[in-house]
Amino acid sequence: MKLQVLVACVQENPIMLAEHMNLSTEAVICNQCQEYSYKEFVRKGRLIRAFAFDERGVGLNRNSALMRAEAEFALFADEDIVYTDDYEEKILREFERNPKADILMFNVAAVEERRTYENVRHKRVRWYNYGRYPTYSMCIRTESIRKANVWFSLLFGGGARYSNGEDSLFIHDCLKKGLKIYGVPVTIGHEMRRQEGDESTWFKGFTEKFFYDRGVLYHYLYGPMAVPFALRFLIKNRGKMCREIPLRDALRLMRKGIREA
């Protein structure tokens, strides 16, 4: 069995990036820059291929890497993830233990303000609990994804028209195609804390655009149940998200996004 890491990044030096991420497997790095280029190098005896594209959009970037994946298993990654020394061994062992799994969700320790999930036991991921998982938690059985013909949306995520949600839409489409997804209580890395002054590629605060875009996303995720799920989302997070825009106005913005989607 072979594993590749598929890295989405922006304006990075691929050799330094591989060092910072502690990559010890084969990898495909897709770097969004101002020019097109290709280079390959070896780290810890494994080939890393680095592509640079003059384009924007995290979904497009991840699709570019996925198209070039050659290994049986592919782990999605962001540029700010640092992997444990034994991440390859952990991942391959879990797929041996879960031969029917098309996707496994691993623990990657996030900074407190961005933490959305933690697998404390082995469990099946289904429609009612998939929305918490970020792309960098996912390792796929490459052939399963290709047979299902699932790709990342070009409308959502950093650099796209709508703020975020490409990860939830990807998992949504995988479940819709009948792929088997499991969460496993195995930690393979951690997220680096942002340096002061670093800006998110998509998050600019809980603005009107944030709530409107979230409404558009919920239309695609939940269909006729979008409004109830929007209300549930706002009530659950009102203490954090509705300080500047009241819950009533935030719901109005989400409903506008749902309607216009």
LINBEL-V192192 format. One line per field, one symbol per residue. ss: DSSP state (h for helix, s for strand, l for the rest). burial: # if it has 24 or more other C-alpha atoms within 12 Angstrom, else .. Layout:
ss: ???
burial: ???
This chain:
ss: llsssssssslllhhhhhhhhllllsssssssllllsssssssllssssssssllllhhhhhhhhhhlllllssssssllssslllhhhhhhhhhhhlllllsssssssllhhhllllllllsslllllhhhllhhhsssshhhhhhhlllllllslllllslllhhhhhhhhhhhllllsssssssssssllllllllllllllllhhhhhhhhhhhhhhhhhhhhhhhhhhhhhhhhhhlllllhhhhhhhhhhhhhhl
burial: .#########.#.##.###.#############.............#######.##############################..##.###.##.....##########......###....###...#############.###...##########################...#############..........#...#.###############...##.###.##.......#..#.#..#########...
